[in-house]
Amino acid sequence: MLTTGGSPPLIPGETYYLGVQNPGTNTASFSIQVDFNIITLTNGIPFTNTAPVNSVQYYQYFVSTNNPVATAFEILNPNGNVILVASEGAPLPDLGPGDYNYISDYPGSNNQAIVVLTNSSPVALAPGQWYLGVFNNDTNTVNYRIRALESDGPAYPNIIMLTNGVPVNFNSGPGVALTNFFEFDIGLTNTNSAALFELYNLSGNADLTLQYDRLPYNPPFFDGSFRPGTTPEQIVIRSNILGTNFFGQWFLGVPNNDPNVVTYTIRAVLSTNGILVPYYTNTTIVITPPGSGSTNGPTLTWASVTGETYWVEENTNLLITNGWVTISTNVAAGTTTIFATPTNSPPVPQMFYRVLQEPGP
């Protein structure tokens, strides 16, 4: 609805009525639709927006007639929690049961992604109009980018097999993983108790997603690592938690949050003697002296594997092999673990420290 010289004076909150008149002599079938505040997305081009608290913002995208094999709808780099829903055609999607075809509701400020394939259920990908809704699920205003991305690549994705402990160098184009995935198989006869999946040597901001027995196109994933920037990504699975579900086919995806191609190294490794050995096997322990006037001992920092148990020991004389004394134990929660020595450390001229990794359960 437009008037000459500008927009019509529509008043928010008022009710407007539409009339349809058939001037012909035969019955006419028709569809009627009203669109307002709906932004049209262009293939591959992100749109930047801000979602106020308790708001919903709508977008539309026309899937082309070039027969794409997959189309991804993405929320990129949000600084808060938003929910993404998608529906083919009208009505506009909502959060209620049956009010959308697909939803991505990964918690926190993680990216959201919905990937629709030509064999997806409940609605397969086909040329036509799709509507997207972005709901602010945060207590603050959220800035984000939204993008629709078509893939006209091969009908079947490229799956690269990973071998235990063998790194693979690869790269991912911008956006969610659509065509290239990685597979790591754990056989029923395997006696290992844990597996570590790593992504490192990153040239940009890419994430690592993991799914059991199927490709990790959409959340909820079995697990994922979404650290910022070029920080290495890490996922750990353990048989004492998963039971027999530990065994089988595991698939990995590498979604790229940058606008350019990101190169990286990916690696899967099973535990050895109950210990997960990461790619950084010769990690240096950084010792930070206490501040002036502090009664605390120095702080020790080193890279670690999530869920592994580490011991910190001290010794006043390296020649005394039985002189090592345990001063701290900790279960690693991330890529870096920090310990502080007790304040009652003996005031000796020198002190030696070492870190031991304990076999997992």
C-alpha positions in Angstrom: 0.0 0.0 0.0 1.5 3.2 -1.1 0.2 6.7 -1.7 1.6 9.3 -4.1 4.6 11.1 -2.6 5.2 8.8 0.4 3.9 6.1 2.7 0.2 6.0 3.9 -0.5 7.4 7.3 -1.0 4.0 8.9 -1.6 4.2 12.7 0.0 1.4 14.8 -2.5 -0.5 16.9 -5.5 0.3 14.7 -7.6 -2.3 12.8 -7.6 -2.2 9.0 -10.0 -4.1 6.7 -9.4 -5.4 3.2 -12.1 -5.9 0.7 -11.9 -8.2 -2.4 -14.3 -7.5 -5.3 -14.9 -9.8 -8.3 -15.9 -7.7 -11.3 -16.2 -10.8 -13.5 -19.1 -13.1 -14.1 -17.4 -16.3 -12.9 -16.2 -17.4 -9.5 -12.5 -16.5 -8.9 -10.1 -18.2 -6.6 -7.4 -16.1 -5.0 -4.9 -15.9 -2.2 -4.5 -12.8 0.0 -1.5 -11.8 2.1 -0.4 -8.7 4.0 3.4 -8.2 4.5 4.8 -5.5 6.8 8.2 -4.9 8.3 9.5 -8.0 6.5 13.1 -7.7 5.2 14.1 -9.6 2.0 17.4 -11.5 2.1 19.7 -12.0 -0.8 21.6 -15.2 -1.3 24.9 -15.1 0.5 24.7 -11.5 1.7 24.4 -11.0 5.5 22.0 -8.4 6.9 22.9 -6.7 10.1 20.2 -5.9 12.6 19.4 -5.2 16.2 16.7 -7.0 18.2 15.2 -5.0 21.1 14.2 -6.9 24.2 11.1 -9.1 23.8 11.0 -8.4 20.1 10.5 -10.5 16.9 11.8 -9.5 13.5 10.8 -11.2 10.3 12.6 -11.9 7.0 11.7 -13.5 3.7 13.9 -15.4 1.3 13.0 -16.8 -2.1 14.7 -20.1 -2.8 15.8 -20.0 -6.4 14.7 -22.2 -9.3 18.3 -23.3 -9.8 17.5 -26.5 -7.8 19.9 -25.9 -4.9 20.5 -29.1 -2.9 20.6 -27.2 0.4 19.7 -23.8 1.8 21.0 -22.5 5.1 19.4 -19.8 7.2 21.9 -18.5 9.8 22.3 -16.1 12.7 25.9 -15.0 12.8 27.9 -13.5 15.7 25.0 -12.5 18.0 26.1 -10.8 21.2 23.1 -12.4 23.0 20.6 -15.2 22.9 18.2 -15.2 19.9 16.0 -18.0 18.5 15.6 -18.6 14.8 12.5 -20.2 13.2 11.7 -20.9 9.6 8.6 -21.8 7.6 7.9 -22.4 4.0 5.2 -19.9 2.9 2.6 -18.1 5.0 1.7 -17.7 7.8 4.7 -16.1 9.5 6.4 -18.5 11.9 6.0 -18.2 15.7 7.4 -20.1 18.7 4.2 -22.1 19.5 3.9 -25.8 18.7 3.1 -26.2 15.0 3.9 -22.6 14.3 7.1 -23.3 12.4 8.7 -25.9 10.2 12.2 -25.6 11.7 13.8 -24.0 14.8 17.3 -23.3 16.0 17.5 -22.5 19.7 21.1 -23.1 20.7 21.6 -21.4 24.1 23.7 -18.4 24.9 25.3 -16.2 22.2 26.1 -19.0 19.9 25.3 -18.9 16.2 22.0 -20.3 15.0 21.6 -22.3 11.8 18.8 -24.1 10.0 19.8 -26.2 7.0 17.0 -27.5 4.7 17.8 -30.2 2.2 15.8 -31.6 -0.7 14.9 -34.6 1.5 14.4 -32.8 4.8 11.4 -33.4 7.0 8.8 -32.1 7.7 9.2 -29.8 4.7 11.7 -30.5 1.9 13.6 -27.7 0.1 11.8 -26.5 -3.0 11.8 -23.2 -4.9 9.6 -20.6 -3.4 9.2 -18.2 -0.5 10.4 -18.9 3.0 9.8 -16.8 6.1 12.2 -16.4 9.0 11.6 -15.1 12.5 14.3 -13.9 14.9 13.1 -13.8 18.5 15.2 -12.0 21.2 15.4 -14.5 24.1 17.8 -12.3 26.0 17.4 -9.7 28.8 19.3 -7.2 26.7 19.2 -5.8 23.1 21.0 -8.2 20.8 23.1 -7.3 17.7 23.3 -10.0 15.0 23.7 -10.8 11.3 21.3 -13.0 9.4 22.0 -14.7 6.2 20.4 -17.1 3.7 22.9 -19.3 1.7 22.1 -21.7 -1.1 24.4 -24.6 -2.1 24.2 -26.1 -5.5 27.0 -28.5 -4.8 26.8 -32.3 -5.1 23.6 -34.0 -3.9 25.7 -36.0 -1.4 28.1 -34.3 0.9 31.8 -35.0 0.9 32.8 -37.0 4.0 36.5 -37.2 5.0 37.4 -40.1 7.2 39.6 -39.4 10.2 42.2 -41.9 11.5 43.1 -42.2 15.2 45.7 -39.5 16.0 46.3 -38.4 12.4 45.8 -34.7 11.8 44.1 -33.5 8.6 44.6 -30.1 7.1 41.5 -28.6 5.4 39.5 -25.4 4.9 35.9 -24.2 5.1 34.1 -21.5 3.2 32.0 -18.9 5.0 28.8 -20.2 6.7 27.6 -23.5 8.1 29.0 -26.8 7.0 26.9 -27.8 4.0 29.1 -30.0 1.8 32.2 -31.1 3.8 32.1 -33.2 6.9 34.4 -35.5 8.8 33.7 -39.0 10.2 35.4 -40.9 13.0 34.3 -44.5 13.8 34.7 -46.2 17.2 34.3 -49.9 16.9 32.5 -52.1 19.5 35.8 -54.0 20.1 37.6 -50.8 21.0 38.8 -50.8 24.6 39.5 -47.1 24.8 37.5 -45.1 27.3 37.4 -41.6 25.8 37.9 -39.7 22.5 39.1 -36.2 21.9 38.1 -34.1 18.8 40.3 -31.0 18.1 40.3 -28.1 15.7 43.5 -26.0 15.7 45.9 -24.0 13.6 42.9 -21.8 12.7 43.3 -18.9 10.3 39.9 -17.4 11.4 36.9 -18.0 13.6 35.5 -21.5 12.9 33.6 -23.8 15.3 33.4 -27.5 15.7 30.1 -29.5 15.9 29.6 -33.1 16.7 26.7 -35.5 15.9 26.2 -39.2 16.5 25.1 -41.4 13.6 24.1 -38.4 11.4 25.6 -35.3 9.8 25.6 -32.2 12.1 23.6 -29.9 9.9 21.4 -28.3 12.5 21.3 -27.8 16.3 20.7 -29.3 18.7 24.1 -31.0 18.2 25.3 -33.8 20.4 28.0 -31.4 21.4 29.9 -28.4 20.0 32.8 -26.1 20.7 32.2 -22.4 20.0 35.2 -20.5 21.2 35.9 -17.0 19.9 38.5 -16.1 17.2 41.3 -18.5 16.5 41.2 -20.2 19.9 41.5 -24.0 19.3 38.2 -25.9 19.6 37.9 -29.1 21.6 35.2 -31.8 22.2 35.5 -34.8 24.5 33.3 -37.9 24.8 33.6 -40.6 27.4 32.4 -44.2 27.6 31.7 -44.0 31.4 29.1 -41.3 30.5 27.7 -42.6 27.2 27.9 -46.4 27.8 27.4 -48.3 24.6 26.5 -45.1 22.8 30.2 -44.3 22.8 30.7 -46.7 20.0 29.6 -46.0 16.4 29.9 -43.3 13.8 30.7 -39.8 14.9 30.4 -36.9 12.4 32.0 -33.5 12.7 31.2 -30.2 11.0 33.3 -27.0 10.8 31.0 -24.0 10.5 32.9 -20.8 9.5 31.9 -17.6 11.2 34.3 -15.4 9.1 33.5 -13.9 5.7 36.5 -15.5 4.1 37.8 -19.1 3.8 39.3 -20.4 7.1 42.1 -23.0 7.0 42.6 -25.4 10.0 43.8 -28.8 11.2 41.3 -31.3 12.5 42.2 -34.4 14.6 40.4 -37.2 16.4 42.3 -39.3 19.0 41.3 -42.1 21.4 42.7 -42.3 24.9 45.9 -44.1 25.6 46.2 -45.9 28.9 43.2 -43.9 30.0 44.7 -40.5 29.1 43.7 -38.2 26.3 46.9 -36.9 24.7 46.3 -33.5 22.9 48.2 -32.2 19.9 50.2 -30.0 22.1 52.2 -32.8 23.8 55.1 -30.6 24.8 53.1 -27.8 26.5 55.2 -25.3 28.4 54.1 -24.6 32.0 54.0 -20.8 32.5 54.9 -19.7 36.0 53.7 -16.2 37.0 55.3 -14.8 40.2 53.0 -13.3 42.8 52.6 -9.5 43.0 54.7 -7.4 45.3 53.7 -7.9 48.9 51.5 -10.9 48.1 51.4 -13.8 50.5 50.4 -16.2 47.7 52.7 -18.4 45.8 53.2 -18.3 42.0 50.4 -19.1 39.6 50.9 -22.0 37.2 49.1 -22.0 33.8 49.1 -24.7 31.1 46.9 -26.0 28.3 44.6 -29.0 29.2 42.0 -31.3 28.0 38.4 -30.8 29.2 37.5 -33.3 31.9 41.0 -34.6 32.5 42.4 -34.6 36.1 45.8 -32.9 36.7 48.0 -32.9 39.8 50.5 -30.1 40.7 53.5 -31.1 42.7 56.4 -29.2 44.2 59.9 -30.1 45.2 62.8 -28.2 46.8 65.5 -30.4 45.3 65.3 -32.3 42.0 67.9 -34.8 43.3 65.5 -36.0 45.8 63.2 -38.1 43.7 60.8 -38.9 46.6 60.6 -35.2 47.6 57.6 -34.3 45.4 54.6 -33.1 47.4 51.1 -32.7 46.0 49.8 -29.1 46.4 46.7 -29.1 44.2 44.5 -31.3 42.0 41.9 -30.1 39.5 39.6 -31.4 36.8 40.2 -29.2 33.7 37.1 -27.2 32.5 38.6 -25.8 29.4 41.8 -25.2 27.3 43.6 -23.5 30.2 43.9 -24.5 33.8 45.3 -22.3 36.5 46.7 -23.3 39.9 48.1 -21.2 42.8 50.5 -22.7 45.3 49.5 -22.6 49.0 50.4 -19.6 51.0 52.4 -21.8 53.4 55.0 -22.9 50.9 58.3 -23.2 52.6 60.6 -20.1 52.2 63.4 -21.9 50.4 65.9 -20.4 47.8 64.3 -22.4 45.0 61.2 -24.4 44.2 60.5 -26.8 41.4 57.0 -27.7 40.1 55.6 -30.4 37.8 52.1 -31.2 36.4 50.9 -34.8 36.2 47.9 -36.0 34.2 45.9 -38.8 35.8 44.2 -41.5 33.8 40.4 -41.0 33.5 37.8 -43.2 35.0 
